Amino acid sequence: MIGNSEVIIIAIVALLLFGPDKLPELARSIGKASGEFKRASREAERELTEEFKETKENLNLKEIETKFVEELKGKKE
């Protein structure tokens, strides 16, 4: 994690590199990109969770089907 002193150093370097006129625009761009990344991460997590649940349900159904078929075979013999 970045500490306060590191943040201050980064801010000073950014101010020297980009100047006071471009700094607010740069901060907005970084904020927008960060927000988009967070939204994309949440969406990916939601999709993976749904897929995991569906796969788990399908595996449970296959297990139930296998047991059912085994029971039917056992009754025929």
Secondary structure, DSSP 4 states (H G I P E B T S, - for coil): ---HHHHHHHHHHHHHHHHHHHHHHHHHHHHHHHHHHHHHHHHHHHHHHHHHHHHHHHHHHHHHHHHHHHHHHHHH-
